[in-house]
Amino acid sequence: MQPESKEITQEEKKNNSRKEKRKQRRTEKKLNKKPIRRIFPIWLRIIVVFLLSFLALIIGLIVGFSVLGDGNALDVLEFETWQHILDIVTGES
């Protein structure tokens, strides 16, 4: 009887051949991989997210100033309003 470490069974041969086939398929996939062509490019996504965030900020300011603060909705977009708010926060008169 020979030691088991030197014997290669039929099942081990099948497993090794399966592993080799998987490796070969993976390398073929990597070689055949085409570059991704995005319909909506990343730089455009960044710009859209920035614009939507800015729009949400403006809408939030208008709603907060007009509904909660009982002010005119478009007064929040004027420079004098923000100058007055900064004067109140900093304690200047």
Backbone bond lengths (Angstrom), bond angles and torsions (degrees), N, CA, C in turn:
res aa  C-N    CA-C-N  psi(-1)  N-CA   C-N-CA  omega(-1)  CA-C   N-CA-C  phi
1 M - - - 1.452 - - 1.524 109.38 -
2 Q 1.342 116.84 131.80 1.462 122.05 -178.67 1.526 109.78 -89.82
3 P 1.336 116.20 156.12 1.471 118.11 177.23 1.523 110.20 -64.95
4 E 1.315 115.24 147.28 1.469 121.34 -175.07 1.524 112.87 -68.58
5 S 1.319 117.84 -26.15 1.455 120.37 -176.65 1.525 111.96 -66.40
6 K 1.311 118.82 -27.80 1.454 121.38 -179.03 1.518 112.62 -88.54
7 E 1.281 116.40 -17.42 1.455 119.46 -179.71 1.526 109.98 -81.58
8 I 1.291 115.29 134.90 1.462 120.21 174.50 1.517 106.07 -115.09
9 T 1.288 113.41 116.49 1.460 117.78 -176.62 1.524 109.91 -80.45
10 Q 1.287 114.49 167.24 1.457 121.02 179.30 1.533 110.49 -63.29
11 E 1.317 115.88 -36.32 1.465 120.58 -179.63 1.527 111.04 -66.77
12 E 1.313 117.54 -39.85 1.460 121.08 178.31 1.527 110.69 -65.45
13 K 1.293 116.94 -36.48 1.462 120.60 177.38 1.527 110.09 -63.49
14 K 1.338 116.12 -42.80 1.464 120.19 178.62 1.528 111.10 -62.64
15 N 1.340 115.86 -43.02 1.468 119.74 179.65 1.524 111.22 -63.27
16 N 1.326 116.11 -41.87 1.464 119.65 179.42 1.529 111.12 -65.07
17 S 1.308 116.96 -40.55 1.457 119.40 -179.70 1.539 110.24 -68.30
18 R 1.333 117.65 -35.39 1.463 120.97 176.81 1.525 110.62 -64.76
19 K 1.327 116.22 -42.15 1.462 120.55 179.49 1.521 110.82 -63.55
20 E 1.316 115.44 -41.46 1.465 119.41 179.12 1.529 110.93 -64.55
21 K 1.317 116.30 -40.26 1.461 119.95 178.42 1.522 110.95 -64.21
22 R 1.344 117.26 -40.99 1.463 121.17 177.96 1.525 110.96 -62.89
23 K 1.322 116.36 -43.69 1.459 120.51 178.30 1.517 110.75 -61.52
24 Q 1.315 116.31 -41.88 1.454 121.06 -179.57 1.537 110.15 -64.72
25 R 1.328 117.23 -41.55 1.462 120.46 178.50 1.529 111.42 -64.25
26 R 1.322 116.14 -40.23 1.462 120.05 178.69 1.523 111.43 -62.74
27 T 1.321 116.50 -45.02 1.462 119.44 -179.87 1.529 110.60 -66.05
28 E 1.326 117.49 -36.76 1.463 120.54 177.07 1.532 110.72 -64.00
29 K 1.332 116.45 -40.79 1.465 120.07 178.93 1.520 110.43 -63.66
30 K 1.319 116.44 -41.21 1.460 120.13 179.72 1.519 111.26 -64.62
31 L 1.321 116.70 -39.24 1.455 120.46 -179.28 1.527 112.05 -72.33
32 N 1.317 117.27 -33.76 1.464 121.64 -177.04 1.525 112.92 -90.39
33 K 1.319 117.36 2.96 1.456 120.65 -176.11 1.529 110.91 -69.14
34 K 1.327 116.18 126.31 1.456 121.87 179.22 1.526 108.67 -90.53
35 P 1.314 117.65 149.87 1.465 118.83 176.32 1.522 110.46 -65.95
36 I 1.329 115.66 147.80 1.462 120.84 -177.70 1.522 109.71 -77.53
37 R 1.300 115.92 127.24 1.461 120.56 174.85 1.520 107.10 -104.91
38 R 1.311 114.91 110.93 1.458 120.12 -176.46 1.530 110.37 -87.06
39 I 1.316 115.67 137.07 1.456 120.68 177.37 1.528 109.37 -74.45
40 F 1.313 116.24 -37.28 1.457 123.59 -178.19 1.531 106.97 -116.75
41 P 1.336 118.91 93.22 1.467 121.66 -172.37 1.532 113.20 -60.40
42 I 1.316 114.67 156.34 1.459 120.76 -175.88 1.533 110.91 -62.02
43 W 1.328 117.61 -42.41 1.467 119.38 -178.43 1.521 111.15 -62.48
44 L 1.340 116.70 -34.14 1.451 120.50 178.13 1.527 110.74 -72.34
45 R 1.328 116.54 -35.05 1.466 120.60 176.11 1.518 110.58 -61.19
46 I 1.328 116.75 -42.53 1.463 121.15 -179.57 1.525 110.35 -62.77
47 I 1.315 116.51 -44.05 1.468 120.59 179.05 1.520 110.72 -63.77
48 V 1.325 117.40 -43.26 1.469 120.95 -179.34 1.524 110.31 -64.23
49 V 1.331 117.68 -42.68 1.465 120.68 179.11 1.528 110.27 -63.14
50 F 1.339 116.50 -41.82 1.462 119.86 178.10 1.530 111.24 -62.01
51 L 1.324 116.73 -45.54 1.464 120.39 -179.66 1.530 112.18 -65.29
52 L 1.328 116.65 -40.96 1.465 119.61 178.32 1.524 111.26 -66.06
53 S 1.325 116.82 -37.07 1.467 120.25 177.49 1.521 110.66 -65.83
54 F 1.318 116.55 -42.93 1.461 120.79 178.44 1.523 110.64 -63.67
55 L 1.322 116.97 -41.47 1.460 121.54 178.03 1.527 111.13 -63.54
56 A 1.324 117.30 -41.43 1.465 121.24 177.96 1.520 110.78 -64.63
57 L 1.333 117.07 -37.68 1.464 120.65 176.85 1.526 111.15 -62.51
58 I 1.320 116.51 -47.43 1.467 120.95 -179.62 1.528 110.74 -62.19
59 I 1.324 116.76 -44.63 1.469 120.11 179.44 1.521 110.57 -63.63
60 G 1.329 116.75 -40.68 1.460 120.15 177.46 1.515 112.66 -63.73
61 L 1.329 116.84 -40.09 1.465 120.18 177.32 1.524 111.20 -64.11
62 I 1.318 116.50 -43.90 1.465 120.46 -179.19 1.521 110.90 -63.67
63 V 1.319 116.70 -45.86 1.470 120.15 -179.84 1.523 110.13 -64.95
64 G 1.311 116.61 -45.17 1.459 119.22 -179.17 1.516 112.87 -64.37
65 F 1.305 117.16 -41.35 1.466 120.79 -177.91 1.515 112.06 -72.30
66 S 1.333 116.62 -37.78 1.473 118.92 -175.81 1.530 112.28 -86.19
67 V 1.322 118.17 -41.42 1.467 120.31 -175.61 1.528 110.44 -84.24
68 L 1.321 116.55 -52.78 1.461 119.47 -176.66 1.524 112.21 -78.82
69 G 1.322 116.70 -34.30 1.460 119.96 -175.93 1.506 114.65 -96.87
70 D 1.283 117.92 -1.59 1.470 123.03 179.96 1.529 112.38 54.88
71 G 1.324 116.41 37.39 1.461 120.68 177.84 1.515 110.46 -108.59
72 N 1.328 115.59 177.53 1.453 120.59 176.26 1.533 107.99 -74.53
73 A 1.314 117.27 136.66 1.461 121.58 -172.82 1.526 112.94 -60.59
74 L 1.326 118.32 -39.53 1.455 120.57 -176.00 1.528 113.47 -86.94
75 D 1.341 117.01 -6.47 1.466 119.38 176.51 1.526 111.78 -66.34
76 V 1.300 116.95 -23.43 1.461 120.68 -178.54 1.532 111.35 -66.83
77 L 1.319 117.50 -20.37 1.460 121.27 -178.93 1.523 112.86 -89.48
78 E 1.319 117.99 -2.64 1.460 121.15 -179.19 1.521 110.84 -88.23
79 F 1.331 116.36 147.27 1.466 122.16 -178.51 1.528 111.33 -67.19
80 E 1.341 117.75 -37.14 1.462 121.30 -177.70 1.522 111.83 -61.52
81 T 1.326 117.02 -35.43 1.459 120.89 178.50 1.524 110.32 -62.06
82 W 1.305 116.82 -45.83 1.462 120.68 -178.78 1.529 111.67 -71.18
83 Q 1.316 116.89 -33.10 1.463 119.94 175.54 1.530 109.82 -64.01
84 H 1.327 116.80 -41.03 1.459 121.29 178.05 1.541 110.68 -64.78
85 I 1.341 117.15 -42.55 1.468 120.90 179.30 1.530 109.86 -63.64
86 L 1.334 117.95 -43.11 1.468 120.55 178.37 1.528 111.67 -64.21
87 D 1.330 117.23 -36.86 1.474 120.61 176.65 1.533 110.53 -63.32
88 I 1.315 117.47 -40.02 1.469 121.09 179.20 1.534 109.77 -66.94
89 V 1.315 117.60 -43.37 1.469 121.47 -177.69 1.529 111.39 -66.86
90 T 1.318 117.20 -43.69 1.467 120.26 -177.81 1.524 112.55 -80.53
91 G 1.313 118.22 -12.97 1.462 121.60 177.22 1.510 113.71 87.40
92 E 1.309 117.52 10.15 1.466 120.15 175.96 1.517 109.63 -80.73
93 S 1.324 115.61 153.48 1.461 117.22 -178.68 1.490 113.38 -105.43
